[in-house]
């Protein structure tokens, strides 16, 4: 019985992160609707405003702890990054099929390796460099597959660039995520991320902000609920398992994106997208640190 309880406990972070990724993927679909109606900036702004309002009661129930200054700086930094990640990704998402945008964003864990070397002084070996080259080839395969349509859809190139910018910012976000999850409870993480993102985005509000109509409010509200659920589940999981063990679950997002893109937007998945995403995932798999079998089995 104790062994069974231990198995359930050790599996819980992996179940949580898998559900979190599924929530994020459905949210991407809802945010694509919202971004098409409002633009990527306004959709991201209102999602964070609603997210903060939704998670505030949960933070109060957690005890409304005030983070100390170093943790507050970490919260604010990740919130600022989140604003950039969301706006650039959803800008790209309205110009690309969902599966294609998600596939390109998979290069983030490889970029995170080099950011960890730069920010945390970790050593990057030849294996990681080779894996990054493989991932970059994967992105190029997807981009070249898209290039054939560039004349008919000139904004597709902008979409690819926007998703790559988002992936770079998200990579930095991955470096911070585990550190933040170990220091704060899920509702605190979610609240301060939404508040910091809103404060970052409000600077451009006089020029860019659009007030949603009823239909757009529905898409934004669904996005906010899913984002908060995904963020809290992800934070809970990263507080209980190492980044290297959980990151591979990010790749299930491609399957969800392909499914929801097909159902909601009638988007076909092209062969260059499948091939490119396979190369990116292979690169991340090669780069992932290896642990002993008995440890990875947990």
N, C-alpha and C positions, 0 to 999 in steps of 0.2 A: 504494500500500500504506500509505504514511504517512497519506494522507487517510482511508482506511478505518479505520485504527487510531485516528485522531483522532475519527472519527464514533462509533466504538464507545465510546471513552472519554467523549465528551461526552454520549452517550445513557445511560451507566451509572447516573448518579444518578436519572434519571427512571424507569428500569426498577426500580431498587432501591426507590424510594418507592411505585411502583405495587404491587409485591409486598408491601411493608410494610403498605399500606392493606388489601390482601386478607387478610393475616395478622390484622390487628387486627379485621377484620370477622368472620372465623371465630371469633376469640377472644371477641368479643361474644356470639356464639351459645352457646359453651361456658360463658361466665360467666353467661349468663341461666339456664342449667340449674343451675349452682352456686349462684347467688343465690336461685333459687326453693327450693333445698334448705336453704341455710344462712343466708340473709339477705345483703344487699349488703355489710355490714361484714365478716363472717367470710370471705366469698368473696374480697373484695379483700385482706384481711390474709394469708390462706394463699397466694394467688397471688403476693404479693410475697415471702413467706418462701421459697417454692419457687424463685421467679425468682432471688433472691439466691444460693441454694445452687447453682443451675444455672450461673450466669454467673461465679461465683467462680474456677473453674479457668481460664476464658478470660482473666480479668483477670490472674491469676498468670502465664499464658503471655505476656501482653502486656508483662510486666515488673513488675507490681504497683507501679506508680508511685504515690507518695503525693501527692495534689494539694496545692498551697499553700493558704494560708488563704482568699484571695479565691475561688479555684475551689471549695474545699470548701464555702464558704457558698452558692455558686451551686448546687452539687450538692444540698445540703440543702434549699434553698428549693424547687428543682424537685421534689424528692422529696416534700416536704410538700404541694405543690400537687397532685402526682400522687395522693396519698392522698385528697384532697378530690375531685378529678376523678373517680376511679374509684368511690368510695363513692356519691357523688351520682348519677353516671350509671347505675350498675347498680341503684340504688334506683328510678330512673325506668324503667329497662329492663324490670323485672319487672312494671311497671304499664302499659306501652305496647307496641305492636308495634315490632319492631326498626327497620323503615324509618322510622317516625314519629319515634322517638327520635333516630335519626341525622340526619334532616332538620332537626329543631329545633336539634341541636348545631352545624349548619352556620353558625349566626350567630356562632360564635366568631371567625372571621377579621375580621368587621366590628367586634366588640368590641375585638379586638386593635389595630385602627387607633387607637382612642381611648386605649387603654392605652399605646400607643407615644407618643402625644402627651403623656400625663400623665407617663410614666416616662422617656421618652427625649427629651422636648421637641420631638418632630416636629410639623410643622404639618399640621393636618387641614383640607383644602379643602372647598369646597361640593360637589364631586363625591363625596367620601367621605361627607359628611353625607347627601346624596341617596341614595347606595347603601345606607347604614345604615337609612334610613327604609324603603326597598324591602325590605330583609331583615327588618325588624321587621314589616312588613305580611305577609310570608310566614309568619313565626312565628304571627301572629294568625290567619291563614287556617287553619293546622293546628290551633291551639288551639280555634278556633270550630267546626271540623269535629269535634273531640273533645268539645266542650261538649254536643252533642246526646246523647252517651252518658253525661254526667256523673251524671245521676240514677241510671242503671242501674249505673254503675261509678264511684262517688264518688272512688276513689283515682286515677283517671285524671288529675284536676287536679293532685294531688300529684306524679304522674309528670312532667307537663309542667313544673312548677315546679322539680323536682329536676334535670331535664335542662338547664333554663336556668341554674341555679346552676352545674352542671358546665361548661356552655359558657363562662360568665364566668371560671371558674378556668382552663379550658383555653386561653382567649385569653391570659391572663397567661403560661401555659406556652409558647405560641407565641412570645411576645416573648423568652423566655429560651432557646428551643431552639437557634436559630442561634448565639447567643453561646457556649453550652455546647459545641456540636458543633465549633466552631473551636478550642477549648481542650483537648479531651479525646478519647481514642480511644473507639470504640463500646462495648467491654466495660466500661470505666471508667464511662461514662455510665449504662449499664444497671445495673451493680452498685450504684453509689451512689444511684441513683433508688430501687431496690428496698429498700435498707437504710434510707434516709431515710423512705420511705413506711411501712415496717414500724415504725420507731421512733415515727412520728407516730401510727399506728393503735393501737399496743400500750397506749397510755394508757387506752383504753376497754375493753381486753380483759377485766378482771375482771367487767364487767357484760354485755358483748355477745358475747364470743367463743364460737363453737360448734365442736366438734370434728367434722370431716366423717366420714361413713361411707364405705365402699369406693367406691360409685358417685360420691359427691360428690368424693372424692379424684381420681377419673379426670377429671372435668370441670375441676377446679382445676389438675391437672397439665398437661392439654392447653392450658389457658389460659395457664399460666406459660411453656410452651415457645413458644407462638405470640407471647406478649407480648415475650419476650426477643428472638426473631427479628425481630419488627416494630420494636422499639426500636433494635436495633443497625443494621438496614438503614436506618431513618429517620435515625439519627445519622450514619451513613456518607454518606447522600445530602445531608443538610443541611451537612455539612462540605465538600461539593464543588459545591454549587449554591445560588443565592440563594433565600431564603424565598419571594419573590414568584413565582419560576418553579415552585416545587414545590407551593405551597398548592393550586392548582387540582386536583391529583390527589386531594385530600381528598374531592372530590365523587363519586369512583367508589365510595366507601363506601356510598352510597345504593343502588346497584345490587346490591352484595354483600349488604347488609342485607335488601333486598327478597327476594332469592333464598333466603338462609338462613332468614329468618323464615317464608317460605312452605314450605320443605322441612321444617324442624325443628319449627315451631310452628303450621303451617297458618294463617299470618297473611296476610290479604288487604291489598293496598295500596289505600287509598282515594283518591278524586279530590282532596279537600282536601290530602292529604299530597303528592301529585304536584304540584299547583298551588303550594302553599306552598313546597316545596323548590325549584321552578323560580324563584320570586321571590327566594328567599335566594341561590341560585347566581348569578342575574342581578345582584343587588346586589354580591356579592363580585367578580364579573367586571368590573363598572363601576369598583369601588374599586381594583382591582389596578393597580399602577404599570405604565406602558407603556414598553417599551424599543424600540430600533431593530430593524427586521425581521431584519437579519443577526445581531443578538445573540440575539433570541428563538429564531431557528432553531437555535441551538446548544443 
